[in-house]
Amino acid sequence: MKPPLPPSTSSALRKTRPSPYFYTFLTFTVFVLILYCEDLLSVFDRNELVPIKPIPETGKEKETKSTSQLPFVIGEPEETGKKEETESTSKLPFAIGAPEETGKKKEAKTTSKLPFAIGVTEEGCDIFSGRWVRDELTRPLYEESECPYIQPQLTCQEHGRPDKEYQKWRWQPYGCDLPRFNATLMLESLRGKRMMFVGDSLNRGQYVSMVCLLHRILPPNAKSLESSIDQSLTVFRAKDYNATIEFNWAPFLLESNSDNAIVHRVDDRMVKKGSINKHGKNWKGVDVLVFNTYLWWMTGRKMKFLKGKGSFKDEKKDIEELTTEDAYRVAMKSMLKWVRKNMDRNKTRVFFTSMSPLHIKSQEWGGEPGGNCYNETTLIEDPNYWGSENKNIMQVIAEEFGKSKYPITFLNITQLSSYRKDAHTSIYKKQWSPLTPKQLANPISYADCVHWCLPGLQDTWNELLFTKLFYPS
């Protein structure tokens, strides 16, 4: 048997032996690290966010020269502007403005500055609330004959419109001014980037307007316009800037039986649930995304949704019918979910253009019964005028965008456009089919009171887009 250790050695061993509490604490620490490791890593990872690429100096210098000549400060922080917007539109039975408030609060947590932003707007100014003023000096922003990219459905002068008064109106917000559209700044900011308009023919009109505003400063050999065979995708290239301005035909945003950009006059319209990726594959990698969808949902009856994996061509289909508002809500939810999953808020700006108004019933603005926009050359002067546009749709937009986890900039063009019964293409356009003697005898019967002449109203939409892109908050 070994002799016992000396007392001094035994005492030393007892002093260095860890306490049972130490093991308990160690076990608890390991457990916490394992349980919350991912969260802790995400906290440290927030400093690794992709930095916002600054606007090129060339663009900044040009913008400084352009805006320094203007005797006003461009203004409208989103919070203050939103309060002003709420006040100015509180008379209308729908809510607007929630999208940018929600987006702004979320954005503030992740980045100090929105992509493309170079300044702020004047406090208390709502750029969507104002009046139209006649402007002989700066309007139009380009001539119809100077822009070869305008479709014949929108070239009103070429098709015989006798007046040009519709081209000479400028939108004047109350209490501030819009910055002058600067094509050089826009192209410099889009250098190496993509800008895309997604939606129906009204969004295509805004797209063409943007191309007309930009192409003027480009030499002939430094630009091109290409389109897919079915015209679902059109791409304008500013070659020296390695920039593209694109249009994607997607009238419902979701896949539908009206997705052929050439042959899409389908009476029995049908949309497929859960099909946002059908068009969404074209939107990936875009830096400025401008959505719209409204007109095609207004069928006057319930909207049909194709369920499951069926095809629109199947004889027997699994169909669900929804009210216009519920169907539209499905599209908004799908779009917002896609944006959240696929867009980088530190790189991309997303816009949504509100519904474009129609002027198909002259009685709505006090005109003669049975009339429409035909022969209308003056503006509606009632500041509270609202036509037949679906106010519930605006409410759906406000509710769904208010929940958005991604900042969406809402371009509220509806009210200001509703005053412009003079700006439609009316009968001054290329007709889809030859007119009958009966139609020719009654121009009201074939006047287009949906689309807009270019140059014209939709150039203002792009001035508002320009303002919100570079002066968001």
NORPEHU-V301142 format. One record per backbone hydrogen bond with DSSP energy under -1.0 kcal/mol. NH is the residue of the N-H (numbers start at 1). CO is the residue of the C=O. If there is no record, write none. Layout:
<<NH/CO> <NH/CO>>
//
This chain:
<<10/6> <11/7> <12/8> <13/9> <14/10> <15/11> <16/12> <23/19> <24/20> <25/21> <26/22> <27/23> <28/24> <29/25> <30/26> <31/27> <32/28> <33/29> <34/30> <35/31> <36/32> <40/36> <41/37> <42/38> <43/39> <44/40> <45/41> <48/45> <49/46> <60/56> <61/57> <62/58> <63/59> <64/60> <65/61> <66/62> <67/63> <68/64> <70/67> <72/70> <76/121> <81/77> <82/78> <83/79> <84/80> <85/81> <86/82> <87/83> <88/84> <89/85> <92/89> <94/92> <101/97> <102/98> <103/99> <104/100> <105/101> <106/102> <107/103> <108/104> <110/107> <111/107> <117/114> <118/470> <119/470> <125/122> <129/126> <131/172> <133/170> <135/168> <146/143> <147/144> <150/147> <154/151> <156/154> <159/155> <160/157> <161/156> <167/164> <168/165> <170/133> <172/131> <174/129> <186/182> <187/183> <188/184> <189/185> <190/186> <191/188> <192/241> <193/190> <195/244> <196/288> <197/246> <198/290> <199/248> <204/200> <205/201> <206/202> <207/203> <208/204> <209/205> <210/206> <211/207> <212/208> <213/209> <214/210> <215/211> <217/214> <218/215> <222/219> <224/237> <226/235> <228/233> <231/228> <234/247> <235/226> <236/245> <237/224> <238/243> <239/222> <241/238> <243/238> <244/193> <245/236> <246/195> <247/234> <248/197> <249/232> <250/199> <254/252> <257/270> <266/264> <269/267> <271/304> <272/255> <273/306> <278/275> <280/276> <281/277> <282/279> <283/280> <286/283> <287/194> <288/194> <289/349> <290/196> <291/351> <292/198> <297/294> <298/295> <299/297> <303/322> <305/320> <306/271> <307/318> <314/311> <320/305> <322/303> <327/323> <328/324> <329/325> <330/326> <331/327> <332/328> <333/329> <334/330> <335/331> <336/332> <337/333> <338/334> <339/335> <340/336> <341/337> <342/338> <343/339> <347/344> <348/344> <349/287> <351/289> <352/409> <353/291> <354/411> <359/449> <362/371> <364/361> <365/362> <366/363> <367/362> <371/368> <373/359> <376/373> <380/419> <385/382> <395/391> <396/392> <397/393> <398/394> <399/395> <400/396> <401/397> <402/398> <404/401> <409/350> <411/352> <413/411> <417/413> <418/414> <420/417> <421/419> <423/420> <425/451> <426/448> <428/425> <429/427> <430/152> <440/436> <441/437> <442/439> <445/442> <446/443> <448/426> <453/423> <454/154> <459/456> <460/457> <461/457> <462/458> <463/459> <464/460> <465/461> <466/462> <467/463> <468/464> <469/465> <470/466> <471/467>>
//
